[in-house]
Amino acid sequence: MAEVGFNYQPTPDSPWSFDLNMRGYAGEREGASFNVQATYTF
């Protein structure tokens, strides 16, 4: 199993935060999963 991700936190100039993840599986069970989340803080 391998996982790669990116996380962007809100700053004083931008209230947006983003979280992106990708996970891959190999072996007896093969596959991949993706997750994307965006948040606006006010």
Jmol script that loads the backbone (N, CA, C; Angstrom):
load data "model"
ATOM      1  N   MET A   1       0.854  -1.164   0.000  1.00  0.00           N
ATOM      2  CA  MET A   1       0.000   0.000   0.000  1.00  0.00           C
ATOM      3  C   MET A   1       0.905   1.233   0.000  1.00  0.00           C
ATOM      4  N   ALA A   2       0.533   2.236  -0.796  1.00  0.00           N
ATOM      5  CA  ALA A   2       1.248   3.517  -0.834  1.00  0.00           C
ATOM      6  C   ALA A   2       0.225   4.641  -0.799  1.00  0.00           C
ATOM      7  N   GLU A   3       0.609   5.752  -0.182  1.00  0.00           N
ATOM      8  CA  GLU A   3      -0.302   6.891  -0.064  1.00  0.00           C
ATOM      9  C   GLU A   3       0.469   8.179  -0.327  1.00  0.00           C
ATOM     10  N   VAL A   4      -0.174   9.078  -1.088  1.00  0.00           N
ATOM     11  CA  VAL A   4       0.386  10.392  -1.384  1.00  0.00           C
ATOM     12  C   VAL A   4      -0.694  11.419  -1.085  1.00  0.00           C
ATOM     13  N   GLY A   5      -0.303  12.538  -0.470  1.00  0.00           N
ATOM     14  CA  GLY A   5      -1.300  13.536  -0.132  1.00  0.00           C
ATOM     15  C   GLY A   5      -0.763  14.948  -0.201  1.00  0.00           C
ATOM     16  N   PHE A   6      -1.687  15.895  -0.254  1.00  0.00           N
ATOM     17  CA  PHE A   6      -1.382  17.320  -0.266  1.00  0.00           C
ATOM     18  C   PHE A   6      -2.385  18.008   0.646  1.00  0.00           C
ATOM     19  N   ASN A   7      -1.888  18.887   1.520  1.00  0.00           N
ATOM     20  CA  ASN A   7      -2.755  19.590   2.449  1.00  0.00           C
ATOM     21  C   ASN A   7      -2.394  21.071   2.410  1.00  0.00           C
ATOM     22  N   TYR A   8      -3.377  21.924   2.111  1.00  0.00           N
ATOM     23  CA  TYR A   8      -3.199  23.376   2.081  1.00  0.00           C
ATOM     24  C   TYR A   8      -4.068  23.976   3.169  1.00  0.00           C
ATOM     25  N   GLN A   9      -3.452  24.695   4.089  1.00  0.00           N
ATOM     26  CA  GLN A   9      -4.166  25.290   5.215  1.00  0.00           C
ATOM     27  C   GLN A   9      -4.562  26.730   4.904  1.00  0.00           C
ATOM     28  N   PRO A  10      -5.642  27.243   5.505  1.00  0.00           N
ATOM     29  CA  PRO A  10      -6.047  28.623   5.275  1.00  0.00           C
ATOM     30  C   PRO A  10      -4.986  29.606   5.780  1.00  0.00           C
ATOM     31  N   THR A  11      -4.914  30.750   5.099  1.00  0.00           N
ATOM     32  CA  THR A  11      -3.996  31.820   5.477  1.00  0.00           C
ATOM     33  C   THR A  11      -4.825  33.084   5.729  1.00  0.00           C
ATOM     34  N   PRO A  12      -4.225  34.128   6.258  1.00  0.00           N
ATOM     35  CA  PRO A  12      -4.978  35.387   6.438  1.00  0.00           C
ATOM     36  C   PRO A  12      -5.510  35.953   5.115  1.00  0.00           C
ATOM     37  N   ASP A  13      -4.850  35.633   3.991  1.00  0.00           N
ATOM     38  CA  ASP A  13      -5.283  36.126   2.680  1.00  0.00           C
ATOM     39  C   ASP A  13      -6.325  35.234   2.005  1.00  0.00           C
ATOM     40  N   SER A  14      -6.367  33.959   2.381  1.00  0.00           N
ATOM     41  CA  SER A  14      -7.283  33.009   1.739  1.00  0.00           C
ATOM     42  C   SER A  14      -7.951  32.126   2.790  1.00  0.00           C
ATOM     43  N   PRO A  15      -9.279  32.114   2.876  1.00  0.00           N
ATOM     44  CA  PRO A  15      -9.973  31.296   3.870  1.00  0.00           C
ATOM     45  C   PRO A  15     -10.169  29.835   3.432  1.00  0.00           C
ATOM     46  N   TRP A  16      -9.657  29.458   2.276  1.00  0.00           N
ATOM     47  CA  TRP A  16      -9.839  28.106   1.750  1.00  0.00           C
ATOM     48  C   TRP A  16      -8.791  27.144   2.290  1.00  0.00           C
ATOM     49  N   SER A  17      -9.207  25.910   2.530  1.00  0.00           N
ATOM     50  CA  SER A  17      -8.272  24.820   2.825  1.00  0.00           C
ATOM     51  C   SER A  17      -8.622  23.643   1.913  1.00  0.00           C
ATOM     52  N   PHE A  18      -7.603  22.913   1.493  1.00  0.00           N
ATOM     53  CA  PHE A  18      -7.765  21.779   0.583  1.00  0.00           C
ATOM     54  C   PHE A  18      -7.022  20.578   1.128  1.00  0.00           C
ATOM     55  N   ASP A  19      -7.586  19.413   0.942  1.00  0.00           N
ATOM     56  CA  ASP A  19      -6.954  18.162   1.335  1.00  0.00           C
ATOM     57  C   ASP A  19      -7.155  17.169   0.200  1.00  0.00           C
ATOM     58  N   LEU A  20      -6.069  16.715  -0.412  1.00  0.00           N
ATOM     59  CA  LEU A  20      -6.108  15.755  -1.525  1.00  0.00           C
ATOM     60  C   LEU A  20      -5.311  14.532  -1.128  1.00  0.00           C
ATOM     61  N   ASN A  21      -5.862  13.340  -1.351  1.00  0.00           N
ATOM     62  CA  ASN A  21      -5.181  12.089  -1.026  1.00  0.00           C
ATOM     63  C   ASN A  21      -5.390  11.065  -2.132  1.00  0.00           C
ATOM     64  N   MET A  22      -4.359  10.288  -2.391  1.00  0.00           N
ATOM     65  CA  MET A  22      -4.450   9.164  -3.324  1.00  0.00           C
ATOM     66  C   MET A  22      -3.772   7.968  -2.667  1.00  0.00           C
ATOM     67  N   ARG A  23      -4.454   6.845  -2.690  1.00  0.00           N
ATOM     68  CA  ARG A  23      -3.953   5.625  -2.065  1.00  0.00           C
ATOM     69  C   ARG A  23      -4.005   4.493  -3.088  1.00  0.00           C
ATOM     70  N   GLY A  24      -2.927   3.731  -3.184  1.00  0.00           N
ATOM     71  CA  GLY A  24      -2.868   2.606  -4.118  1.00  0.00           C
ATOM     72  C   GLY A  24      -2.584   1.304  -3.388  1.00  0.00           C
ATOM     73  N   TYR A  25      -3.194   0.240  -3.871  1.00  0.00           N
ATOM     74  CA  TYR A  25      -3.055  -1.082  -3.268  1.00  0.00           C
ATOM     75  C   TYR A  25      -2.508  -2.045  -4.311  1.00  0.00           C
ATOM     76  N   ALA A  26      -1.608  -2.922  -3.902  1.00  0.00           N
ATOM     77  CA  ALA A  26      -1.079  -3.949  -4.798  1.00  0.00           C
ATOM     78  C   ALA A  26      -0.990  -5.258  -4.016  1.00  0.00           C
ATOM     79  N   GLY A  27      -0.942  -6.341  -4.753  1.00  0.00           N
ATOM     80  CA  GLY A  27      -0.867  -7.647  -4.111  1.00  0.00           C
ATOM     81  C   GLY A  27      -2.108  -8.463  -4.427  1.00  0.00           C
ATOM     82  N   GLU A  28      -2.618  -9.184  -3.418  1.00  0.00           N
ATOM     83  CA  GLU A  28      -3.787 -10.033  -3.617  1.00  0.00           C
ATOM     84  C   GLU A  28      -5.011  -9.204  -4.021  1.00  0.00           C
ATOM     85  N   ARG A  29      -5.160  -8.043  -3.416  1.00  0.00           N
ATOM     86  CA  ARG A  29      -6.233  -7.103  -3.790  1.00  0.00           C
ATOM     87  C   ARG A  29      -5.583  -5.833  -4.342  1.00  0.00           C
ATOM     88  N   GLU A  30      -5.881  -5.515  -5.592  1.00  0.00           N
ATOM     89  CA  GLU A  30      -5.307  -4.336  -6.229  1.00  0.00           C
ATOM     90  C   GLU A  30      -6.373  -3.277  -6.428  1.00  0.00           C
ATOM     91  N   GLY A  31      -5.981  -2.011  -6.338  1.00  0.00           N
ATOM     92  CA  GLY A  31      -6.937  -0.940  -6.562  1.00  0.00           C
ATOM     93  C   GLY A  31      -6.373   0.393  -6.137  1.00  0.00           C
ATOM     94  N   ALA A  32      -7.217   1.401  -6.200  1.00  0.00           N
ATOM     95  CA  ALA A  32      -6.814   2.752  -5.818  1.00  0.00           C
ATOM     96  C   ALA A  32      -8.025   3.482  -5.253  1.00  0.00           C
ATOM     97  N   SER A  33      -7.750   4.466  -4.411  1.00  0.00           N
ATOM     98  CA  SER A  33      -8.814   5.321  -3.897  1.00  0.00           C
ATOM     99  C   SER A  33      -8.322   6.763  -3.898  1.00  0.00           C
ATOM    100  N   PHE A  34      -9.284   7.686  -4.050  1.00  0.00           N
ATOM    101  CA  PHE A  34      -8.969   9.099  -4.107  1.00  0.00           C
ATOM    102  C   PHE A  34      -9.908   9.847  -3.161  1.00  0.00           C
ATOM    103  N   ASN A  35      -9.400  10.902  -2.562  1.00  0.00           N
ATOM    104  CA  ASN A  35     -10.195  11.715  -1.667  1.00  0.00           C
ATOM    105  C   ASN A  35      -9.855  13.183  -1.913  1.00  0.00           C
ATOM    106  N   VAL A  36     -10.870  14.018  -2.090  1.00  0.00           N
ATOM    107  CA  VAL A  36     -10.683  15.457  -2.270  1.00  0.00           C
ATOM    108  C   VAL A  36     -11.650  16.177  -1.339  1.00  0.00           C
ATOM    109  N   GLN A  37     -11.127  17.137  -0.574  1.00  0.00           N
ATOM    110  CA  GLN A  37     -11.970  17.900   0.329  1.00  0.00           C
ATOM    111  C   GLN A  37     -11.557  19.366   0.258  1.00  0.00           C
ATOM    112  N   ALA A  38     -12.534  20.259   0.129  1.00  0.00           N
ATOM    113  CA  ALA A  38     -12.303  21.694   0.145  1.00  0.00           C
ATOM    114  C   ALA A  38     -13.187  22.305   1.222  1.00  0.00           C
ATOM    115  N   THR A  39     -12.619  23.225   2.004  1.00  0.00           N
ATOM    116  CA  THR A  39     -13.347  23.861   3.090  1.00  0.00           C
ATOM    117  C   THR A  39     -13.160  25.381   3.025  1.00  0.00           C
ATOM    118  N   TYR A  40     -14.252  26.108   3.174  1.00  0.00           N
ATOM    119  CA  TYR A  40     -14.214  27.573   3.240  1.00  0.00           C
ATOM    120  C   TYR A  40     -14.537  27.980   4.667  1.00  0.00           C
ATOM    121  N   THR A  41     -13.602  28.644   5.335  1.00  0.00           N
ATOM    122  CA  THR A  41     -13.786  29.047   6.729  1.00  0.00           C
ATOM    123  C   THR A  41     -14.126  30.518   6.803  1.00  0.00           C
ATOM    124  N   PHE A  42     -15.198  30.841   7.513  1.00  0.00           N
ATOM    125  CA  PHE A  42     -15.576  32.249   7.661  1.00  0.00           C
ATOM    126  C   PHE A  42     -15.870  32.564   9.102  1.00  0.00           C
TER     127      PHE A  42
END
end "model"
wireframe off; spacefill off
backbone 0.3
color backbone group
